[in-house]
Amino acid sequence: MVDGTLTFDDVLVKLGFTDKWKAEGREEGREEGREEVAKNALARGLPLDMIGEITGLDVETIKSFTGPDA
């Protein structure tokens, strides 16, 4: 709150939106982190099944990181 006036962030907190968005943002960050670890592991030649065990990603998803769009 600035000078008694609610900011946009204050309104979001009062409406309960920020907790949901924070949770969604954390999950997106975790997913991006798993993907980054998988890509790095692929670049170092680790087997797909091992990368899957480490990251929790399925082998098909990991394989998609090696395609032409990767």
Summary of the structure (lengths in Angstrom):
residues: 70
radius of gyration: 19.1
end to end distance: 44.3
largest distance: 58.3
contacts: 153
relative contact order: 0.10
helix: 70%
strand: 3%
